[in-house]
Amino acid sequence: MENITGKRALVTGGARGLGKAIAFALAKEGVHIAITGRNESSLKDTAAELAQLGTEVTYAVFDVSDYSAVQREVERLQENFGGFDILINNAGVSSFSSVLDMKVDDWTSIININLLGTYFVTKAVLPQLIEKNRGDIVMVSSTAGLNGAATTSAYSASKFGVIGFADSLMREVRKNNIRVCTLMPSTIASDMSKDLGLTDGDPEKVLQPEDFAELVIANLKLPRRAMLKSASLWSTNP
Ligand SMILES: NC(=O)c1ccc[n+]([C@@H]2O[C@H](COP(=O)([O-])OP(=O)(O)OC[C@H]3O[C@@H](n4cnc5c(N)ncnc54)[C@H](OP(=O)(O)O)[C@@H]3O)[C@@H](O)[C@H]2O)c1
């Protein structure tokens, strides 16, 4: 099993929802954490909570769909916080509407954040991992990345895209001892699923962010050699 204690992780969208739960689960394992997002005050609050667990914590404010901001902030983090061992590509948005009703700008924005944002952050972090000849990249896709549904065209296109990107990247960087894993959760209690009207978050009925975070940690601890040679694709049942 892999030991992740003492590693350094970048968690996008780490101030709330799934990203916050993942950041906490990593910090409890002794991983040093940088969380990112667009909302500075929630990042600050979550970073202060995380720091109570005794690991090093920092945060950076940037929009994942803005490539120059991603490059600038990842470089700044690398200088001030140290290079990363683990990248969790979690930041994402969702909005459901029919192809005809959704505005072009809204459709484009979902692709820009979920797909291009994942590519941008990965591209900015990857050189450090290649230089170290070691690393882990976890992509948060969705069951919507496996099957479309009426009104989810933009979200599904973005999450299908993340799976294709990750599968190609996995084949490209396994020679560099970098594992790429894609997780495809169904509905989990969070602001996103609540805003979409998918769940009221009842823990008896729906997966909690902490449950999903456990899956992320378990995946990072899986034996390394086998995991390098195949994409790890985990899907939780709806
Ligand atoms: N909840 C579910 O049922 C579910 C199911 C399957 C997959 N997922 C995926 O899981 C991931 C996390 O979702 P969640 O449920 O935790 O959603 P959430 O509660 O709405 O949180 C979304 C996170 O992403 C960040 N974010 C959004 N747009 C961003 C941008 N342009 N730049 C930087 N950060 C951005 C947000 O931070 P700021 O607001 O500070 O920008 C926030 O931290 C997403 O990729 C989502 O598609 C969720």
The ligand as an SDF file (V2000), in Angstrom:
LIG
                    3D

 48 52  0  0  0  0  0  0  0  0999 V2000
  -22.3780   16.7420   -5.7330 N   0  0  0  0  0  0  0  0  0  0  0  0
  -22.6270   15.8160   -6.6260 C   0  0  0  0  0  0  0  0  0  0  0  0
  -23.7200   15.1980   -6.6060 O   0  0  0  0  0  0  0  0  0  0  0  0
  -21.6110   15.4630   -7.6730 C   0  0  0  0  0  0  0  0  0  0  0  0
  -21.7790   14.2740   -8.4070 C   0  0  0  0  0  0  0  0  0  0  0  0
  -20.8470   13.9520   -9.3770 C   0  0  0  0  0  0  0  0  0  0  0  0
  -19.7640   14.7670   -9.6060 C   0  0  0  0  0  0  0  0  0  0  0  0
  -19.6310   15.9260   -8.8840 N   0  0  0  0  0  0  0  0  0  0  0  0
  -18.4650   16.7570   -9.1680 C   0  0  0  0  0  0  0  0  0  0  0  0
  -17.7570   16.9640   -7.9630 O   0  0  0  0  0  0  0  0  0  0  0  0
  -17.0460   18.2050   -8.0140 C   0  0  0  0  0  0  0  0  0  0  0  0
  -17.3450   19.0110   -6.7660 C   0  0  0  0  0  0  0  0  0  0  0  0
  -18.7380   19.2650   -6.7410 O   0  0  0  0  0  0  0  0  0  0  0  0
  -19.5150   19.7040   -5.4090 P   0  0  0  0  0  0  0  0  0  0  0  0
  -20.7440   18.8960   -5.3590 O   0  0  0  0  0  0  0  0  0  0  0  0
  -18.6050   19.7390   -4.2520 O   0  0  0  0  0  0  0  0  0  0  0  0
  -19.9500   21.1800   -5.8610 O   0  0  0  0  0  0  0  0  0  0  0  0
  -20.0330   22.5290   -5.0350 P   0  0  0  0  0  0  0  0  0  0  0  0
  -20.4380   22.2580   -3.6490 O   0  0  0  0  0  0  0  0  0  0  0  0
  -20.8680   23.4480   -5.8730 O   0  0  0  0  0  0  0  0  0  0  0  0
  -18.5130   23.0430   -5.0440 O   0  0  0  0  0  0  0  0  0  0  0  0
  -17.8730   23.3660   -6.2520 C   0  0  0  0  0  0  0  0  0  0  0  0
  -16.4520   23.7630   -5.9720 C   0  0  0  0  0  0  0  0  0  0  0  0
  -15.8060   24.0800   -7.2010 O   0  0  0  0  0  0  0  0  0  0  0  0
  -15.2440   25.3900   -7.1120 C   0  0  0  0  0  0  0  0  0  0  0  0
  -15.3590   26.0490   -8.4040 N   0  0  0  0  0  0  0  0  0  0  0  0
  -16.4630   26.1430   -9.1880 C   0  0  0  0  0  0  0  0  0  0  0  0
  -16.1960   26.8390  -10.2880 N   0  0  0  0  0  0  0  0  0  0  0  0
  -14.8940   27.2140  -10.2190 C   0  0  0  0  0  0  0  0  0  0  0  0
  -14.0350   27.9430  -11.0600 C   0  0  0  0  0  0  0  0  0  0  0  0
  -14.4580   28.4790  -12.2130 N   0  0  0  0  0  0  0  0  0  0  0  0
  -12.7550   28.1330  -10.6770 N   0  0  0  0  0  0  0  0  0  0  0  0
  -12.3170   27.6210   -9.5150 C   0  0  0  0  0  0  0  0  0  0  0  0
  -13.0640   26.9070   -8.6670 N   0  0  0  0  0  0  0  0  0  0  0  0
  -14.3560   26.7120   -9.0150 C   0  0  0  0  0  0  0  0  0  0  0  0
  -16.0700   26.1110   -6.0370 C   0  0  0  0  0  0  0  0  0  0  0  0
  -15.2970   27.1090   -5.4210 O   0  0  0  0  0  0  0  0  0  0  0  0
  -15.6540   28.6780   -5.5270 P   0  0  0  0  0  0  0  0  0  0  0  0
  -17.1210   28.8120   -5.3850 O   0  0  0  0  0  0  0  0  0  0  0  0
  -14.8340   29.3130   -4.4400 O   0  0  0  0  0  0  0  0  0  0  0  0
  -15.1620   29.0650   -6.8680 O   0  0  0  0  0  0  0  0  0  0  0  0
  -16.3690   24.9790   -5.0680 C   0  0  0  0  0  0  0  0  0  0  0  0
  -15.3140   24.8190   -4.1570 O   0  0  0  0  0  0  0  0  0  0  0  0
  -17.4950   18.8830   -9.3190 C   0  0  0  0  0  0  0  0  0  0  0  0
  -16.5300   18.6560  -10.3260 O   0  0  0  0  0  0  0  0  0  0  0  0
  -18.7850   18.1570   -9.6580 C   0  0  0  0  0  0  0  0  0  0  0  0
  -19.0730   18.1910  -11.0280 O   0  0  0  0  0  0  0  0  0  0  0  0
  -20.5170   16.2940   -7.9180 C   0  0  0  0  0  0  0  0  0  0  0  0
  1  2  1  0
  2  3  2  0
  2  4  1  0
  4  5  1  0
  4 48  2  0
  5  6  2  0
  6  7  1  0
  7  8  2  0
  8  9  1  0
  8 48  1  0
  9 10  1  0
  9 46  1  0
 10 11  1  0
 11 12  1  0
 11 44  1  0
 12 13  1  0
 13 14  1  0
 14 15  2  0
 14 16  1  0
 14 17  1  0
 17 18  1  0
 18 19  2  0
 18 20  1  0
 18 21  1  0
 21 22  1  0
 22 23  1  0
 23 24  1  0
 23 42  1  0
 24 25  1  0
 25 26  1  0
 25 36  1  0
 26 27  1  0
 26 35  1  0
 27 28  2  0
 28 29  1  0
 29 30  1  0
 29 35  2  0
 30 31  1  0
 30 32  2  0
 32 33  1  0
 33 34  2  0
 34 35  1  0
 36 37  1  0
 36 42  1  0
 37 38  1  0
 38 39  2  0
 38 40  1  0
 38 41  1  0
 42 43  1  0
 44 45  1  0
 44 46  1  0
 46 47  1  0
M  CHG  2   8   1  16  -1
M  END
$$$$
